[in-house]
């Protein structure tokens, strides 16, 4: 192995070690749904979380204006109404609010759990 390949491998390993060397390596890659609220001033200048995976429940690791802390995500409410559930849907929570759904979709009950759905239009059951 030549020196260039060896140095490149060492650089890659050093970069990976930042996340992999922690005891909670899996938490580094977790990104929870929703958006962080905008900081309102300057908060505590301390790193109280290292990523969404280090926060409990549905909280996200957000900037407080100086450091980072676990916060409830901002939940945008998109316009429109959810269609009425027809029967019992899959009992799985696939979204946690409109903000976790793409485009104009809303987080709606499917009869058991919640999933992203297009809002009602004139021809749908609302």
N, C-alpha and C positions, 0 to 999 in steps of 0.2 A: 504494500500500500504506500503510495507516495505521500509527501508531506502535505500537499494541498488537500487531498481527500481526507487525510487524518484531521487536519485543522477544521475542515468543513463539518465532519462528523462531531467533533468536540463542540463546535458552536451550536449545532442543532441539539445536542444532548444538554447543553447548558440552558438553552431556551426552554426545553421541555421540562427540565428539573424544577423550574419555578412552580409549576402546578403539580407535577408528579411527586415532588418531595414532601408535600404536605400530607398529614395523616388523613385528610378528607379530600383526596384527589378527585373523586367523582363530583364533588360539589363545584369544581371550577367550571365545568362545562354546562351546568344546568342554567337555563334561562326560563323563568316563569312568565306566563302570559300577563298582559297589561303593561302599562307605562308608568314610569316613576313620576310622581308629582313634581312640579317645578319648585325649586328651593325658594323659600320666602325669607330672604336675608341670609345671615351667616349662622350656621349651627355649630355644634361641638366639633372641634378640629381633631377628630379621632376616627380611626378606621374600625368601626364596630362590626363590620361584616366584610367578607371577601368576595362575595358573589351571591346571586339569588339562592343558590343551593345552601348557603350558610344561614338563611333566614327561615323562620318557622312558617308553617301553613302556606298561605298564598302570598306572603310578603316578599318584596323585592329589595335588593340591596341598592339604595339610592343615594345620590349626593344630597347633603343637607346644606350645601353652600360652602362647606369647608372640608368636611370628612364624608364618610359614608355610614349609613345606618339602615336597619331594616324598617321598611315602611309599607303600609297598605298601598297597593297600586291604584293609580287614578283610573276610574272606570267611566269612560265616556258612554253616554247613552245616545245611541244612533236613532235617527228619526224612523217612524213607521211602527207598526204593531207586529207582534209575533202571530203566526198562524196558530189556530187552535189545534192541539194534539189530536190525532186520530188513532185511537187505541193506545196500547202500551208500547212505548219505544224502548230502546236499549237503555238499561239502567247504568249508564256511564256518564260521568261529567266530562264532556269534551270541550267545554268552555266555561269561563268564570265570570263573564260579563261581556257586553257588546264590544268593549275595547280589545278583547282577545279574539275577535272574529275579523276575517279579512273583508276588505272593500266595504260594501253597505250592509253586509250580513249582520244579523242580531243573534245574541245568545238566547235561545228559546227552549222552553220545555218540550220534550218529545213524548211526554206522557209518563216518564219515569225519571230520566236524567235530563241533561241539557246538551244542546248541540247548536252549531252555527247554522242559521237558516236565512233565506231571503225574506225580507219583510213582506207583509201582505200587500197585495194589489187588489183591484176591484173584483176579480174573479175568484179569489181565494176565500176560504173560510177564516174569518177573523173573530 
